[in-house]
Amino acid sequence: KEISNRIVTIPSASEVIVVAMGTAVAAGQYVEGTTKYIRLTNKDDANHITLVFRNENNDEFAVKLDSGQTFIYNGDNAGGVVDTMDATASALSVSLGDLVDITAQANTAAVDLEIFVAGT
């Protein structure tokens, strides 16, 4: 039912929040309980972006998104992005937390990032 599609320019000088989660819709913020699908596409033809995913426990993991590539983060069917993410040194001791935000930083030059978020 709810779809947001935008392209933002990601600088190389600092990290910027590209997706923020909350309990209500706001500018650049999505409802964590109803977000089912997040797709991030690097529109550049040469430079990569580093994406950092953070949960409510301040656990973080980073992913390199190379030029022309797409990263998909799927929400849970019942609860959106609530209790869907953990980052730990031991994958056998998982304690899932709510996805809070996704930040991005380009490596050497500004890069356009397409952000597509869908929910119910």
Secondary structure as UniProt FT lines:
FT   STRAND          2..10
FT   STRAND          16..22
FT   TURN            27..28
FT   STRAND          29..31
FT   TURN            32..34
FT   STRAND          35..42
FT   STRAND          49..55
FT   TURN            56..57
FT   STRAND          60..65
FT   TURN            67..68
FT   STRAND          70..74
FT   TURN            77..79
FT   TURN            81..83
FT   TURN            91..92
FT   STRAND          99..106
FT   STRAND          111..119
//
